[in-house]
Amino acid sequence: NAGVTQTPKFQVLKTGQSMTLQCAQDMNHEYMSWYRQDPGMGLRLIHYSVGAGITDQGEVPNGYNVSRSTTEDFPLRLLSAAPSQTSVYFCASSYGGTLSSYNSPLHFGNGTRLTVT
Amino acid sequence: KNEVEQSPQNLTAQEGEFITINCSYSVGISALHWLQQHPGGGIVSLFMLSSGKKKHGRLIATINIQEKHSSLHITASHPRDSAVYICAVRAGSGTYKYIFGTGTRLKVLA
């Protein structure tokens, strides 16, 4: 059972380039989310999804796009990378989704370290 | 002021010591999570609490809903417990807003 798989683990981009961070889970979780982790700050929510075809913005959505065409996959797209997007990105999933009052543990991927020069 | 505050920010202990990490929050929650982040960077879920107390091996987590406070205890600490421990709350019900603390960096010396 792979859990939550993120790729790539490391990425270096130049300002203005675009890229997609991949996230896949094999636990049939409805809820999937993307966070960024910056020094001295807690994890901050970028975008989340409560099921296929349903996405919503989090706390810091600017410069990022998401889509959820399948239950398993939740890619994060950087449209035009900026140095301010240098960070470590985590994908997380859990049971729930449309059953929004249901609490369950969060499962995290291993993270993607992104540097924008 | 952050909605989720952890203390201490850094903690160094000798092997075998009893360790307590605290988390206070200022919002209504439906659940509180304790997470562990190892130096390699991966994050794993330790506990999810909405009331009372949970125990797993040498780890104990408690929550006081009225006081908006949770503690994570590690008994008989070991160098392999060295990690960053993160408190996160799911704000309210019917939302997917998770608020994370900045973490407590624990180092256990042999």
Interface residues (C-beta under 8 A of the other chain):
Chain A: Y31 S33 Y35 G40 M41 G42 L43 R44 L45 Y48 V50 D56 G58 V88 F90 A92 G96 S100 S101 N103 S104 P105 L106 H107 F108 N110 G111 R113
Chain B: N2 V4 S30 A31 H33 L35 G40 G41 G42 I43 V44 S45 M48 S50 I86 A88 R90 S93 G94 T95 Y96 K97 Y98 I99 F100 G101 T102 G103
